[in-house]
Amino acid sequence: MEHFGPIHETSYLSAPDAAIYRKIMRLFYREYEKMHFQLYKEEIFEMLRRDGEFEEYSPEKLEADLEALVKWKNLTPIQDPGRVYTIADYKNKQYRYTMSEYAVEIERLTVRLENVFLESGNLSTNFFVRLEKSLEDAEAMEHAGLKEVNEWWSLLQEDFKRLNHNYQDYLRDFYSGKTNHLMKSVEFVIHKDKFIKYLNEFVQELQHHSRRLEQILLKSLPLMEGVILEKVVQSELDIPHALLEIHGNIEPSIRENVTGKWNSLKNWFLDSPAHECECKKVLKITNDVIRSIIQNAALIVQIQNWGISRKDDYRKFLELFLKCEDLEEAHRLSAHVFGVQKIQHFKTNAPREEDGINNSVYDEPAEFLLKPHARTYREKKDRRGFTDKSLEKRLQRESYLRRAERQKEIVMRYIRDGKVLFAEIHEVISEDTRNTFLQWIAQANMSSQKLGRTEYGQEFRLVRNEGSCVLQCEDGALTMPAYVLEFKGYE
């Protein structure tokens, strides 16, 4: 009797506000068919307001209706942490809603009552082959009879509907909570290769057939929309429908039905200016499923390896240690198994003959004086006198002064009529001269009045002319603004 209890998921079909609940669930189902599994309440409210009967429908009423559907287990709320921007948003709990498995099947049943065919889900590629053959026969339908056209159209739509529903049912399983839990279980690792192979074959076949179907559709598009669809409408009108005849003219509804089915088929394989074709969406979703399967399987294997005992590995390493011929070989094996132990870094000031980074300390022996750690130890004082380096200091000072005087003479050559025009310097200057000029420019730029003073005691003002100039230096060309240095009291 456990299977004959009340089905709460069907409560919305007979509730007092059944029309509103059914409209909401139908919106979810239509978006589900477009592979849009999760919706925000703002999106639902916007789609409802497009209907003229919901002009006075309020967001508060929608929230109450969604809570009722959640209570009946038709919808599953999923909190979205990515949409939380404030503490108030976190407390209000922004949700995305997705249809439960029961809700999908119940809503599909209501659609089936409107003459929609349903079969179990799979990723068979036979429907692609049959669709290709049917679309290739479209040219022959131009001169065929209405009965033959009707049979051809029925076969085409039947294959398309079965393809559409099968892939939706199959891929939906990977987005359900139960399958997500199963994919993270250890038992799933055994079957992952089978799933990946099945999905990869489907992706390859879909890529192959989708390109061919796209070419066939583009080729037959004028003929289909210009001639064949009209013959399909006439073939449907040629079939007598007793109940429909009572209601009068049925041509508009049949024409709308035929046009809608053709647009669905066309949009499945051809991109439109507003939307990407359904075929590409299926490829993306299938690739995401494959990626998820591989990631989950890798994670499961990693978790399993954490608990593996390495007793056998250590026993093998012990056998290898016993087989080592000398201590050096044992050291190498120890470093491989356990890594480097008790690392010590030595840094010396001793001159090195080579700078190779791969040289060992054993290759460069050196002697170091080790001091005792005893408290009574005192270093011997060096009673030798200091070396007189006055001559070396004087020679270094004279050399520096000569270089500074020579640099001053070079720099002063560029001052003409109390100015240094960088745009008129065409010769190649040295690196020291360039650094001197840049130092003067930087000093003046730090002053609000653009004033500066050289190391030789001369005051100057920095003026920037329009444009730029190129200063040729020994180590390259320097592009800079056309600066001018105007010296004060220059004679």
N, C-alpha and C positions, 0 to 999 in steps of 0.2 A: 504493500500500500504506500511505500515511501515515494513512488513515482507518480502518485495520483493526488498529491497535495495541491493547494492553490498555487497558481502561477502569478506571482505579483507583477511580473514584467508586462502582463497584458492589461493591467488595471487602467492604463491611460486610454485604452480603446473604448472603454465604457464609462469613464469618469464624467462628472457633470460638465467639465470644460474639455471634453474629448476633442473638440475641433481645434482648440489651441494646442493641446498636447500633441495631436497628430500632425499639425502643421510644423511644430518644432522638431519632432522626430523625422518627418519627411525631409526637412532641411538638412538635418544631420546625415540622413541616408544619401541624399543627393551629393553632399560634399564628400561622403565616404566613397561614393562611386568615382569621384575625381581624385582619389588617393589623399584627400584632406581629412585625416582621421581625427584631429583635435581642433576644437573651436573655442574661442573666447566668447564670453557672454556679450561683449560689445559687437562682435561679428554677427552673432545670432540676432541681436536686436536690430542691427542695420538691415539684415536680410528680411526680417519680419516687417519692418516699416515700409519696404518696397511694395508690400501687398496693401491694397486700398482698405482692406478690412481691419488692418492693424494700425490705422493712423492715430488712434487714441490709446494705443498700447504703451504702457509706461515701463521703464527699466525695473522699478520695484516689483511690478507684476511678473516680469520675466524672471527675476531672481527667485520669486516664490514658486513659479512653475518649474524652474530648473531644480529647486530643492525637492519638489514633489517627485520629479522624474528620477532624481538621485535616490530618493527614499524607496521608490519602486524598483530600483536597480536597473533602470533603463540606461542611465548615464553614469559614468564613472568620473568623479572630479579628480584632477591632478593639479596639485599646487605648483605654480610656476615661479621659482625664485628669481628667474631672469627679469621679471617685470616689476620687481620690488625696488622702488626708488626712495621711499620714506618709511618711517616706522609705522605711520598710519596705513600705508599700503600693505605692510607685512601683517598688521593686525587684521586688515580686511580680507587677507588671504585671496590673492588673485588666482583664479582657477582656470584651467583648460578642461573642457569636457569632451569625453570620447564615448562612443556607443559601446555598450556591453555586447557580449556574444549573443545573448538571448534577444536583445533589442534589434540587432542586425537581422536575425532570422525572422523575428516577428514583423519587422517593417518590410522585409523582402516578401514575406507571405502576403502582406496587404498589397504589395505591388504585383505579386503573382496573380492575385485575384483580378488584376487589371490586364491579364493576358501577357504576363512576362514569364519566360521560361527559366527554370533553375536546374542546375546540375551540380554535382560535387566538384570542388575545385581541384585543378591540376594545371601543370604547365606544358600541356601537349602542344607541339608545333604543327600538328596535322592541320589545324584550322588555318594556319598561314598558307599552307599549300592549297587548301580548298578555296580560300579567299582569292588567291592569285588566279586560279583556274576560272573562278566565277567572273572576276573582273576582266580577264582576257576574253571571255565570251560576251562581253558587253556589246562589242561591235556587231555580233551576230544578232543581237536582240533588236537592232534597228528595223529589220525587215521581218521579224518573227511575229507570230500571232499573240493575241492578248493572253491566252491561256499559258503558252510557253513562257512569256515574259513574267507572268505571275509566279510560275513555278521557279523560274530563275531567281526572281527577287526574294521569294520566301526562303530558298536555300541559302542565298547570300546573307540575309539577315539572321537566319537561324545560326549559321556558323559564326557570325560576328558576335551575336549575343552570348553564345556559349564560350567563345574565347574571352569576352569581356568579363563575364561572371566567374569563369574558372580561375583566371589569374587574380581577381579580386579576393575570392575565397581563399586561395592558397596563400597569398602574401599577407592577408589579414591575420593568419595564424601566428606569424612571426611578431606581430605587434600586440598580441594578447598577453595578459599577465602570466598565464599558465605556461605558454611557450617560452617567454622570457626567463621564467624560473627553470624550465627544463634545459634551456641552452646553457645555463650556468651550472648544471649538475654534471657529476663525473660520468654518468651513463651516456651523456650526449657526445662525449669525445669519441666513442666507438662509432657513432653514426655520422660524425661531422663530414668525413670525406665523401660519403654517399650524398649528403645534402649539397655540398659544394660542387660536386661533379654534376649533379642534376641541375643546379642553378646556372652553372657555367655553360652547360650545353644549351639551356634555354636562352641565355644571353647571346651566345654566338648565333643561334638560329634566328633569334629576334632581330639582331643587327643585319644578318644576311637578307632575311625576307622583308624587313621594313624598308630597306633601300629599294628592293624590287617593287614592292607594293606602292611606294611613293612615286616611282617612275610610271607605273601603270596608271595610277590615279591622275597624275598630271597630264598624261597622254589622253586619257578618256574623259577628262573633266568637261570639256565643251559638249561632247556627245551625250554624256550622262545628264547634265543639267539642262541641255537644250531639247533632247528628244526622248531619251530612255525614261526619265522620271515621269514625263507626261504619259507615256505608255503604261508605266506602272500604275499611275492613278486611274487610268481608264480601265486597266485590267481589274483593279479592286472594285471599281464601280460596276464592272460587268458581272461581278458575283452578286447574286441576290441575297440580301439580308432582311429577313422578315421584320425583325424588331426595329432595325434602323430605318426601314422604309416608312414606318409609322410616324417617325419624328420629322419627316420631310427631307429637305436637301441635306445629304450627308457628304457631298463633295468637299466642302471646306475642311471638315475634320479629317477626312482621308488624305487630302492633299497636305495638311499640316503634319499628319503622322508620317507620311512618306518622306517629306522634306526633312523632318527631324531625324529620322533614322539615317538618311543619307548624310546629313551634317555630322552626326555622331561618328559614322564610319570614316568620313573624310577627316574629321578632326583627330581621329585616333592615329593617323599616319602622316598628316600634313600639318605643318605649323600655320597658325593664324597670326595676324598682326597683334592681337591682344594676348594670346595664350600659346604656350608651348604644347606640342602635340602629346597625346597620352602615351605614345610609344616611348618617347624619351623619358617621361616620368617613370614608366615601368622599369627602364634600364637603370635609372638612378636608384630607385628603391631596391631593386634586386642586387645591385652592387653594394648598397648599404647593408643588406641582409648578409651577403657573403662576408663583408668586412666584420660585421658583428659576430658571425659564427667563428671566424678565425681568431678574433681577439678573445672571445670567451674561452675557446679551446686552449689558447696559449696561456691564459690566466689559470685555467684549471690544472694544466700540466705543471705550471710553476708552483702552484699551491701544493700539488702532490709531491713535488721534488723536495719541498721544505722538510717533509717528515721522513725522508729516506735515510736509513742508517748507512753510515759510511764505514761500517766495520770491515766489510770485504775489501774496500779500497785501502784501508790502513794495513790490513793483513798483506795485501799485495805489495805495498810500499816497504813493509818490514822485510819481505823476501828480497826486494831489490837492494835494500841496505846491506843485507847479509852477503849479497853477491858483489858488492863493491870491492875493487881490487886494492884501493888505497884510500887514504883520508881525503885527498883532493876530490876524488870522484864522489865520496860520501857528502862532502861539502856542497857540491853541485846539485846532488839529488835533494839534499835538505833545503837548499834555496828554492828548488822547483816545487817542493811539497809545501813547505811552511813559509816561504818567503825569507827575506833577509832578516836575521835576528841580531838584536843589540847593535844597532847602527851607531857608528862613531864617525864624526866629521872632523877632519884635521885641516887647519888652515895655517899656512906658513908664509913667511916673507922671503923665503929663499928663492933666488933667481931660478927660473926654469929654462931648460934648453929648448923645450917644445911646448906648444900650446894645445896639443891634442886633448880633446875631452874624454877620449877612451883610454887614456893612459892610467895605469893603476899606481897606487902609492908604492907598490913593490918594484915598479919600474924606475922610480925616482927616489932612491934612498937619500935620507938626510939625517943629520945629527942635531939633537935638541938637548939643551941643558935642563934637567929636571931639578927643581928646588925641593928640599926636604920640607915636610909639614911640621917639623918639631918647633915648639915655641922658642927654644933657645937659639934657633938658627938666625944668624945675622949675615946679611950679604957683605962681602968684602968691598970696602970703598976703593974706588979707582983713584989713586993718588997721582995720576998723570996730569999734566997741564993741558990747557985748552989749546987747540990749534989756531994759529993766527991766520984768519981769512980776510984780512983787510984788503989785500991786493985784489982778490977775486971780487969782493964787493965793489971796489972802485972801478974795476974793469966792466962789471955788469952795469954800474950806474952810467958810466961814460957811453956804453953801447946803447942804453935806453935813451939817453939825451940826444945822441946822434940820430937815432931813428925818429924821435919826436920832432927834432928840428927839420929833418928831411921831409916828414909828413906835413909839417907846417908850410914849408916852401911849396909843396905840391898843391895844397889846398888854396894858398893865397894866389896861385896863378889863375884860378878860376874867378877871382873877384875883379870885375872890370867896371870901372866908373862907379864903384861903391855898390855893385850889385852882383849877385850870382844868378844867372838865368839858366835854369836846368834845361830848358827847351833848346838852348843854343850850344849845349855841350854835346859834341858829335864824336869825340875821341873815346877810346876805351879807357875807363878808369879802373884803379885798383880796388881790391876789396876793402882795404883800410880807408881809402878816400870815400867810398860809398857809405861805409858805416859812420864816418864823421858827419857827412851831409845829413843822413837820416837821423842822427842824434840831435843835430841842430833843429831839424824840422819838428821832431817829437817834442823838444824842449819848448819851442814856440807855440806849438799846438796846445800844450798844457796851460799856457797863459791866456787869460781872457782878452788881453790886448795884443796877442800874437807877437810878443816881444821875447827876446832871448839874449844870451851872452855866451860867446865862445870861450873855450878854455884858454884862449890867448888874450882875453879881456875885451874883445870887441862886442859892442851892442848891435843888435840887428832886429829887423821887423820882418815877419813872414807875410807875403802877399801871394794870394792864389789867383792866377789868371784862368781864363776859360780854356777848356780842352785838357788834353793830357799830352805827355811826352814819354819818350823811351830813352832810358839811361843805359848806355852800353857798358857793361862791366866785364871783368875778366872771367867771371863764373856764370855769365848769362845776361839777358836783357831784362831790365826792370822798368815796367810800365807804371807811371806815377802821374799825379796831377802836375800841371805846369806851374810849379811854385817858383817864386822869386824871393831871394834874400836881399833886403835893402839894409846896408850897414850905415850906422850913424857916425857922422863926422869923419867920413872916409876922405882922404886926400890922395 
